Amino acid sequence: MKQTTNDTASTTAAGPLYHAFHVAETASGKRWIRIGTVFAHEDGQGASLILDALPFNFDGRVVLRTPKAE
């Protein structure tokens, strides 16, 4: 998987460091909704969080989890 971002992040083929989730509380429990991905900068000095969506009831909290083999 190849991801290209803006000037602050380089192109990486190593894959994502984390997936970003919003955890919604529902009547039947917690619902994990994937909203983005984190990619490391090529120089190892940081990372970029790329959001694909923001939940309607967003409380400002984003949960980062390591990717699992699908």
Secondary structure, 3 states (H helix, E strand, C coil): CCECCCCCCCCECCCCCEEEEEEEEECCEEEEEEEEEEEECCCCCCEEEEECCCCCCCCCCCEEECCCCC
